[in-house]
Amino acid sequence: YATPDTGQLTAVESVARCFPTGLARLIDLRDRTCRTPWCDAPIRHHDHITPHQDGGPTTADNGLGLCAACNHAKQGDGWTTTRTGDPDVHTVEFRTPTGHTYRSTPPPQPLPMHHRKAG
């Protein structure tokens, strides 16, 4: 699931609307907690940044780990989420109904363990 040199997670995608178990787990590992900027609740929902009904693919790049409350709020009128920035950093911009904009990036990934040679 990660590039050995950098520790960056690799892309995974699905043709289904729902995130399959492996892809959902990858999002959980990347995001660790709800990605709404002011929330750190446990991830309970896997959601599309660009909604599926608007052509958003079911991919790690378009996926987002959210708690149930933030996912339901995000579905309300006036909320938008957009994938922005560097393709190597999963930055998501949240725009609220009041016009405020917040950015969210996942925490840094742990580096791969280096094993010592026995002997």
N, CA and C atoms as an extended XYZ file, in Angstrom:
357
Properties=species:S:1:pos:R:3:atomname:S:1:resname:S:1:resid:I:1 pbc="F F F"
N         0.777       -1.199        0.000 N   TYR     1
C         0.000        0.000        0.000 CA  TYR     1
C         0.830        1.281        0.000 C   TYR     1
N         2.160        1.201        0.188 N   ALA     2
C         2.987        2.404        0.249 CA  ALA     2
C         4.232        2.253       -0.607 C   ALA     2
N         4.704        3.379       -1.134 N   THR     3
C         5.949        3.410       -1.878 CA  THR     3
C         7.096        3.231       -0.886 C   THR     3
N         7.988        2.255       -1.110 N   PRO     4
C         9.034        1.974       -0.129 CA  PRO     4
C         9.943        3.165        0.180 C   PRO     4
N        10.271        3.980       -0.808 N   ASP     5
C        11.212        5.082       -0.591 CA  ASP     5
C        10.611        6.254        0.181 C   ASP     5
N         9.343        6.592       -0.093 N   THR     6
C         8.742        7.793        0.486 CA  THR     6
C         7.684        7.507        1.544 C   THR     6
N         7.136        6.309        1.532 N   GLY     7
C         6.050        5.995        2.451 CA  GLY     7
C         4.695        6.478        1.969 C   GLY     7
N         4.613        7.119        0.782 N   GLN     8
C         3.349        7.610        0.244 CA  GLN     8
C         2.449        6.433       -0.131 C   GLN     8
N         1.166        6.562        0.202 N   LEU     9
C         0.215        5.524       -0.152 CA  LEU     9
C        -0.019        5.514       -1.653 C   LEU     9
N        -0.269        4.342       -2.194 N   THR    10
C        -0.492        4.215       -3.628 CA  THR    10
C        -1.968        4.389       -3.965 C   THR    10
N        -2.265        4.636       -5.224 N   ALA    11
C        -3.645        4.839       -5.663 CA  ALA    11
C        -4.374        3.507       -5.758 C   ALA    11
N        -5.641        3.535       -5.384 N   VAL    12
C        -6.520        2.385       -5.493 CA  VAL    12
C        -7.849        2.937       -5.967 C   VAL    12
N        -8.535        2.218       -6.841 N   GLU    13
C        -9.814        2.717       -7.311 CA  GLU    13
C       -10.812        1.592       -7.484 C   GLU    13
N       -12.065        1.942       -7.639 N   SER    14
C       -13.145        0.990       -7.786 CA  SER    14
C       -14.170        1.572       -8.744 C   SER    14
N       -14.904        0.702       -9.423 N   VAL    15
C       -15.988        1.173      -10.286 CA  VAL    15
C       -17.300        1.253       -9.502 C   VAL    15
N       -17.324        0.757       -8.276 N   ALA    16
C       -18.525        0.790       -7.438 CA  ALA    16
C       -18.723        2.178       -6.834 C   ALA    16
N       -19.951        2.480       -6.421 N   ARG    17
C       -20.234        3.741       -5.742 CA  ARG    17
C       -19.705        3.702       -4.314 C   ARG    17
N       -19.914        2.598       -3.622 N   CYS    18
C       -19.426        2.438       -2.257 CA  CYS    18
C       -17.946        2.076       -2.276 C   CYS    18
N       -17.231        2.536       -1.278 N   PHE    19
C       -15.806        2.237       -1.188 CA  PHE    19
C       -15.641        0.802       -0.700 C   PHE    19
N       -14.993       -0.061       -1.496 N   PRO    20
C       -14.780       -1.436       -1.039 CA  PRO    20
C       -13.858       -1.465        0.175 C   PRO    20
N       -13.882       -2.566        0.891 N   THR    21
C       -13.165       -2.694        2.160 CA  THR    21
C       -11.701       -2.288        2.068 C   THR    21
N       -10.976       -2.767        1.082 N   GLY    22
C        -9.552       -2.449        0.964 CA  GLY    22
C        -9.306       -0.969        0.733 C   GLY    22
N       -10.107       -0.351       -0.119 N   LEU    23
C        -9.967        1.076       -0.400 CA  LEU    23
C       -10.361        1.911        0.825 C   LEU    23
N       -11.415        1.508        1.515 N   ALA    24
C       -11.827        2.210        2.735 CA  ALA    24
C       -10.725        2.126        3.789 C   ALA    24
N       -10.096        0.982        3.896 N   ARG    25
C        -9.006        0.825        4.873 CA  ARG    25
C        -7.811        1.709        4.505 C   ARG    25
N        -7.518        1.814        3.207 N   LEU    26
C        -6.442        2.685        2.745 CA  LEU    26
C        -6.732        4.142        3.136 C   LEU    26
N        -7.982        4.579        2.947 N   ILE    27
C        -8.381        5.939        3.330 CA  ILE    27
C        -8.255        6.114        4.849 C   ILE    27
N        -8.667        5.097        5.619 N   ASP    28
C        -8.530        5.158        7.080 CA  ASP    28
C        -7.072        5.324        7.495 C   ASP    28
N        -6.187        4.585        6.844 N   LEU    29
C        -4.761        4.662        7.171 CA  LEU    29
C        -4.182        6.027        6.811 C   LEU    29
N        -4.624        6.585        5.691 N   ARG    30
C        -4.126        7.894        5.262 CA  ARG    30
C        -4.670        9.008        6.148 C   ARG    30
N        -5.972        9.027        6.400 N   ASP    31
C        -6.622       10.154        7.079 CA  ASP    31
C        -6.586       10.048        8.604 C   ASP    31
N        -6.677        8.868        9.139 N   ARG    32
C        -6.624        8.533       10.578 CA  ARG    32
C        -7.811        9.023       11.395 C   ARG    32
N        -8.264       10.266       11.204 N   THR    33
C        -9.460       10.791       11.878 CA  THR    33
C       -10.262       11.585       10.849 C   THR    33
N       -11.438       12.047       11.259 N   CYS    34
C       -12.291       12.846       10.377 CA  CYS    34
C       -11.479       13.988        9.768 C   CYS    34
N       -11.615       14.159        8.453 N   ARG    35
C       -10.823       15.175        7.750 CA  ARG    35
C       -11.434       16.570        7.791 C   ARG    35
N       -12.617       16.745        8.362 N   THR    36
C       -13.136       18.097        8.520 CA  THR    36
C       -12.158       18.840        9.422 C   THR    36
N       -11.694       20.035        9.022 N   PRO    37
C       -10.597       20.708        9.727 CA  PRO    37
C       -10.754       20.865       11.231 C   PRO    37
N       -11.937       21.081       11.744 N   TRP    38
C       -12.105       21.324       13.181 CA  TRP    38
C       -12.538       20.076       13.942 C   TRP    38
N       -12.516       18.931       13.310 N   CYS    39
C       -12.998       17.696       13.927 CA  CYS    39
C       -11.886       16.650       13.956 C   CYS    39
N       -11.819       15.897       15.026 N   ASP    40
C       -10.859       14.796       15.078 CA  ASP    40
C       -11.543       13.509       15.543 C   ASP    40
N       -12.834       13.404       15.243 N   ALA    41
C       -13.601       12.210       15.616 CA  ALA    41
C       -13.152       11.015       14.767 C   ALA    41
N       -13.443        9.809       15.222 N   PRO    42
C       -13.098        8.622       14.431 CA  PRO    42
C       -13.832        8.616       13.083 C   PRO    42
N       -13.188        8.073       12.086 N   ILE    43
C       -13.797        7.930       10.755 CA  ILE    43
C       -14.899        6.880       10.835 C   ILE    43
N       -16.068        7.245       10.364 N   ARG    44
C       -17.200        6.314       10.302 CA  ARG    44
C       -17.760        6.195        8.881 C   ARG    44
N       -17.503        7.209        8.043 N   HIS    45
C       -18.007        7.202        6.661 CA  HIS    45
C       -16.855        7.468        5.696 C   HIS    45
N       -16.967        6.884        4.526 N   HIS    46
C       -16.025        7.150        3.433 CA  HIS    46
C       -16.834        7.826        2.340 C   HIS    46
N       -16.440        9.046        2.003 N   ASP    47
C       -17.252        9.872        1.122 CA  ASP    47
C       -16.429       10.326       -0.080 C   ASP    47
N       -17.136       10.702       -1.129 N   HIS    48
C       -16.511       11.242       -2.341 CA  HIS    48
C       -16.318       12.749       -2.183 C   HIS    48
N       -15.133       13.258       -2.505 N   ILE    49
C       -14.894       14.704       -2.487 CA  ILE    49
C       -15.745       15.337       -3.583 C   ILE    49
N       -15.570       14.884       -4.830 N   THR    50
C       -16.500       15.239       -5.905 CA  THR    50
C       -17.580       14.166       -5.869 C   THR    50
N       -18.836       14.539       -5.591 N   PRO    51
C       -19.882       13.537       -5.406 CA  PRO    51
C       -19.990       12.545       -6.568 C   PRO    51
N       -20.318       11.318       -6.209 N   HIS    52
C       -20.464       10.255       -7.209 CA  HIS    52
C       -21.495       10.640       -8.262 C   HIS    52
N       -22.606       11.243       -7.847 N   GLN    53
C       -23.659       11.621       -8.797 CA  GLN    53
C       -23.201       12.719       -9.762 C   GLN    53
N       -22.107       13.421       -9.424 N   ASP    54
C       -21.537       14.439      -10.309 CA  ASP    54
C       -20.351       13.897      -11.107 C   ASP    54
N       -20.189       12.585      -11.109 N   GLY    55
C       -19.106       11.969      -11.876 CA  GLY    55
C       -17.838       11.712      -11.086 C   GLY    55
N       -17.870       11.942       -9.778 N   GLY    56
C       -16.692       11.708       -8.953 CA  GLY    56
C       -16.381       10.226       -8.849 C   GLY    56
N       -15.147        9.834       -9.129 N   PRO    57
C       -14.794        8.416       -9.086 CA  PRO    57
C       -14.631        7.909       -7.654 C   PRO    57
N       -14.751        6.613       -7.493 N   THR    58
C       -14.518        5.960       -6.208 CA  THR    58
C       -13.042        5.577       -6.172 C   THR    58
N       -12.208        6.547       -5.775 N   THR    59
C       -10.758        6.357       -5.742 CA  THR    59
C       -10.210        6.893       -4.423 C   THR    59
N        -8.980        6.527       -4.117 N   ALA    60
C        -8.324        7.068       -2.925 CA  ALA    60
C        -8.168        8.577       -3.056 C   ALA    60
N        -7.865        9.061       -4.255 N   ASP    61
C        -7.670       10.498       -4.470 CA  ASP    61
C        -8.965       11.286       -4.272 C   ASP    61
N       -10.108       10.686       -4.631 N   ASN    62
C       -11.396       11.358       -4.483 CA  ASN    62
C       -12.119       10.926       -3.207 C   ASN    62
N       -11.475       10.115       -2.393 N   GLY    63
C       -12.086        9.619       -1.168 CA  GLY    63
C       -11.684       10.453        0.035 C   GLY    63
N       -12.518       10.400        1.052 N   LEU    64
C       -12.334       11.211        2.242 CA  LEU    64
C       -12.908       10.459        3.426 C   LEU    64
N       -12.145       10.374        4.516 N   GLY    65
C       -12.651        9.780        5.744 CA  GLY    65
C       -13.308       10.847        6.601 C   GLY    65
N       -14.567       10.632        6.968 N   LEU    66
C       -15.315       11.604        7.771 CA  LEU    66
C       -16.055       10.900        8.906 C   LEU    66
N       -16.321       11.635        9.975 N   CYS    67
C       -17.215       11.104       11.005 CA  CYS    67
C       -18.646       11.215       10.449 C   CYS    67
N       -19.579       10.534       11.091 N   ALA    68
C       -20.964       10.537       10.595 CA  ALA    68
C       -21.554       11.943       10.586 C   ALA    68
N       -21.343       12.717       11.659 N   ALA    69
C       -21.937       14.062       11.747 CA  ALA    69
C       -21.405       14.979       10.651 C   ALA    69
N       -20.092       14.963       10.415 N   CYS    70
C       -19.515       15.840        9.387 CA  CYS    70
C       -19.934       15.413        7.988 C   CYS    70
N       -20.066       14.105        7.762 N   ASN    71
C       -20.517       13.650        6.446 CA  ASN    71
C       -21.942       14.115        6.177 C   ASN    71
N       -22.818       14.008        7.172 N   HIS    72
C       -24.202       14.461        6.982 CA  HIS    72
C       -24.260       15.980        6.802 C   HIS    72
N       -23.459       16.731        7.554 N   ALA    73
C       -23.430       18.190        7.404 CA  ALA    73
C       -22.939       18.577        6.017 C   ALA    73
N       -21.918       17.887        5.530 N   LYS    74
C       -21.333       18.173        4.209 CA  LYS    74
C       -22.341       17.982        3.078 C   LYS    74
N       -23.347       17.168        3.302 N   GLN    75
C       -24.371       16.924        2.278 CA  GLN    75
C       -25.405       18.053        2.221 C   GLN    75
N       -25.359       18.970        3.188 N   GLY    76
C       -26.341       20.055        3.264 CA  GLY    76
C       -26.114       21.125        2.203 C   GLY    76
N       -27.128       21.950        2.028 N   ASP    77
C       -27.057       23.046        1.054 CA  ASP    77
C       -25.924       24.002        1.402 C   ASP    77
N       -25.185       24.415        0.391 N   GLY    78
C       -24.145       25.409        0.551 CA  GLY    78
C       -22.769       24.864        0.883 C   GLY    78
N       -22.643       23.580        1.188 N   TRP    79
C       -21.343       22.972        1.471 CA  TRP    79
C       -20.730       22.454        0.183 C   TRP    79
N       -19.442       22.679        0.001 N   THR    80
C       -18.717       22.082       -1.127 CA  THR    80
C       -17.355       21.593       -0.643 C   THR    80
N       -16.876       20.563       -1.292 N   THR    81
C       -15.518       20.082       -1.057 CA  THR    81
C       -14.831       19.967       -2.404 C   THR    81
N       -13.564       20.324       -2.431 N   THR    82
C       -12.785       20.310       -3.663 CA  THR    82
C       -11.408       19.763       -3.358 C   THR    82
N       -10.908       18.915       -4.228 N   ARG    83
C        -9.529       18.416       -4.121 CA  ARG    83
C        -8.627       19.478       -4.725 C   ARG    83
N        -7.647       19.968       -3.974 N   THR    84
C        -6.791       21.053       -4.448 CA  THR    84
C        -5.325       20.732       -4.202 C   THR    84
N        -4.467       21.572       -4.762 N   GLY    85
C        -3.049       21.553       -4.424 CA  GLY    85
C        -2.224       20.467       -5.074 C   GLY    85
N        -1.105       20.212       -4.457 N   ASP    86
C        -0.099       19.261       -4.897 CA  ASP    86
C        -0.696       17.855       -4.998 C   ASP    86
N        -0.506       17.170       -6.139 N   PRO    87
C        -1.071       15.826       -6.261 CA  PRO    87
C        -0.481       14.817       -5.272 C   PRO    87
N         0.700       15.104       -4.721 N   ASP    88
C         1.322       14.183       -3.766 CA  ASP    88
C         0.834       14.395       -2.332 C   ASP    88
N         0.137       15.512       -2.075 N   VAL    89
C        -0.421       15.790       -0.752 CA  VAL    89
C        -1.930       15.881       -0.924 C   VAL    89
N        -2.658       15.061       -0.211 N   HIS    90
C        -4.112       14.969       -0.367 CA  HIS    90
C        -4.796       16.143        0.343 C   HIS    90
N        -4.798       17.315       -0.306 N   THR    91
C        -5.399       18.522        0.270 CA  THR    91
C        -6.846       18.647       -0.203 C   THR    91
N        -7.731       18.900        0.745 N   VAL    92
C        -9.152       19.075        0.449 CA  VAL    92
C        -9.581       20.430        0.985 C   VAL    92
N       -10.309       21.170        0.170 N   GLU    93
C       -10.832       22.466        0.574 CA  GLU    93
C       -12.313       22.313        0.897 C   GLU    93
N       -12.702       22.731        2.084 N   PHE    94
C       -14.090       22.720        2.530 CA  PHE    94
C       -14.606       24.149        2.464 C   PHE    94
N       -15.759       24.349        1.823 N   ARG    95
C       -16.396       25.666        1.796 CA  ARG    95
C       -17.751       25.525        2.485 C   ARG    95
N       -17.973       26.368        3.494 N   THR    96
C       -19.194       26.285        4.296 CA  THR    96
C       -20.301       27.153        3.685 C   THR    96
N       -21.533       26.972        4.139 N   PRO    97
C       -22.627       27.804        3.627 CA  PRO    97
C       -22.428       29.299        3.897 C   PRO    97
N       -21.607       29.652        4.876 N   THR    98
C       -21.355       31.067        5.176 CA  THR    98
C       -20.245       31.647        4.306 C   THR    98
N       -19.650       30.810        3.434 N   GLY    99
C       -18.604       31.278        2.539 CA  GLY    99
C       -17.197       31.124        3.083 C   GLY    99
N       -17.047       30.603        4.285 N   HIS   100
C       -15.713       30.377        4.842 CA  HIS   100
C       -15.071       29.167        4.166 C   HIS   100
N       -13.764       29.248        3.984 N   THR   101
C       -13.016       28.167        3.343 CA  THR   101
C       -11.950       27.654        4.298 C   THR   101
N       -11.872       26.334        4.398 N   TYR   102
C       -10.885       25.670        5.257 CA  TYR   102
C       -10.193       24.591        4.440 C   TYR   102
N        -8.913       24.381        4.695 N   ARG   103
C        -8.151       23.327        4.008 CA  ARG   103
C        -7.777       22.238        4.998 C   ARG   103
N        -7.748       21.027        4.487 N   SER   104
C        -7.397       19.879        5.314 CA  SER   104
C        -6.383       19.016        4.577 C   SER   104
N        -5.331       18.626        5.285 N   THR   105
C        -4.371       17.659        4.755 CA  THR   105
C        -4.254       16.528        5.770 C   THR   105
N        -3.967       15.324        5.310 N   PRO   106
C        -3.818       14.230        6.261 CA  PRO   106
C        -2.518       14.368        7.045 C   PRO   106
N        -2.435       13.707        8.184 N   PRO   107
C        -1.184       13.752        8.933 CA  PRO   107
C        -0.068       13.061        8.145 C   PRO   107
N         1.183       13.392        8.437 N   PRO   108
C         2.282       12.731        7.723 CA  PRO   108
C         2.248       11.222        7.949 C   PRO   108
N         2.591       10.496        6.918 N   GLN   109
C         2.631        9.043        7.026 CA  GLN   109
C         3.925        8.602        7.697 C   GLN   109
N         3.861        7.534        8.472 N   PRO   110
C         5.099        7.032        9.064 CA  PRO   110
C         6.022        6.510        7.969 C   PRO   110
N         7.306        6.637        8.193 N   LEU   111
C         8.269        6.117        7.224 CA  LEU   111
C         8.362        4.617        7.368 C   LEU   111
N         8.681        3.926        6.279 N   PRO   112
C         8.796        2.473        6.357 CA  PRO   112
C         9.926        2.074        7.317 C   PRO   112
N         9.733        0.947        7.977 N   MET   113
C        10.779        0.450        8.872 CA  MET   113
C        11.935       -0.094        8.058 C   MET   113
N        13.129        0.176        8.519 N   HIS   114
C        14.321       -0.388        7.890 CA  HIS   114
C        14.797       -1.510        8.780 C   HIS   114
N        14.932       -2.672        8.201 N   HIS   115
C        15.335       -3.844        8.958 CA  HIS   115
C        16.855       -3.991        8.937 C   HIS   115
N        17.402       -4.294       10.080 N   ARG   116
C        18.836       -4.560       10.141 CA  ARG   116
C        19.087       -5.992        9.699 C   ARG   116
N        20.188       -6.185        9.073 N   LYS   117
C        20.562       -7.530        8.664 CA  LYS   117
C        21.089       -8.281        9.874 C   LYS   117
N        20.627       -9.510       10.018 N   ALA   118
C        21.092      -10.344       11.131 CA  ALA   118
C        22.523      -10.750       10.888 C   ALA   118
N        23.248      -10.800       11.958 N   GLY   119
C        24.500      -11.398       11.788 CA  GLY   119
C        25.722      -10.803       12.120 C   GLY   119
